[in-house]
Structure formats: structure tokens, C-alpha cells
Amino acid sequence: MGECLSGRESYVRLNSTHSRKKSFKHGVPQGGVLSPKLFILFIDDMVKDLGPEVEVSLFADDLAVWVHYNMKTRKNVRDSCSWRLGR
């Protein structure tokens, strides 16, 4: 499994011009047989940890997030979400 997710690189080609290669440390490979399942496992764990003030809607590979807060709790909610998302 680790081999499928490590050492991935990509570049953009437009006509005969190529960009520099970019390494990917996060995410799942596009077009892979396991990619949809890996994405669901990743995103499902992430949204479980967001907290009661955060609502999400998932459909295929789309994720919508909204947060309920008032002016008194805005900073606490923002800090809590940032911490849970690792930012």
C-alpha cells in the first residue's frame, strides 16, 4: 500500500512545453483502482474529527463544509477547526 502512495510526481504539458515536476506528499493517485476507497477512508476520518459546530456534506469526491458560530464563539470555533485540521 505504501508504494502506491509514495514517490508520486506530476507535471503539466502544454504543446511542447513542460513544467517542472512536483512531488505529492498528500492525497491519493487519480485513476488508480484503490483511489476512490482510499479517498473515502481519508475524508471520512477527517470529517469525524471536526466537531459538533461543523457540518459536512459528502458526495463522491466533493466535500462541502459549513460552520455554525456566533460573534462570541467565532474565534474559538476557528481555532478549534484549525487545530483539528492540523493547520
N, C-alpha and C positions, 0 to 999 in steps of 0.2 A: 504494500500500500504506500509506504513512504517513497518508493521510487517513482510512483505515479505523480506525486505532489511536489517533488524536489527537482531542482535543476531545470526549471522551465524558463524559456526565453521567448521573446516575440519581437517583431519589428514591423514597420509599416513600409509598404512598397507602393509608390505612385509612378506609373510608367517605368522608367529605368532608374529612378532614384529610390534609395533605401535609407531608412532612418537607422540610427544606432540600435543595437539590441538592448532590450530592457529585461531584467530578471524579475520574476514574480515570486514573492515570498508568501503571499496570501491568496486565497481563492481556490477554485477548482478549475481544471482544464476544460475548455469548451470543446464539445463534440465527443468527449470520452463517454464510454458506456456507463461508468460509475458516476459521472459528474452530476446528474440530477439527484441521485441518492445522497452523495456527499454534500451537495448544497443544502438539501433539506435537513440533514443531520446538523450541519453547521448553523444554519439560520434558526432552526428550532431551539437549539441550546441557547443561542444568543437572546432570542425574544423571551424565553422563560425567565431570564435574569434581569429584565428591565424594570420591574417593579409595578406596583398597583396603579400608579398615576399615568402609566404609559399603556396605550392601546396599539395593537398592530393588526394589520390585515395582510395575509399572505395568499398569493395566487401564483402558482408555478414558480417563476424566478423573480416575481415582483414583490416588493415589501413596502407597505405604507405604514408610517409611524405618526401618531399624534399624542400629545401630552396635555393632561388637564392640570391647570395650576391657577392660582390667583396671585395678585401682586405681592402678598405676604409670603407665599411659598415659592415664588419663581426661582430665586437663587438656589434654594435647597433642592428643588426638582432638577434644575440644570446641573448642579454639581453631582447629584446622585446618578443621573443618566450618564454623565461624562465618566464617572468612576466605573460604572457598570460596563460601559463600552470600552474601557481601557484607554481613555483619552485624557 
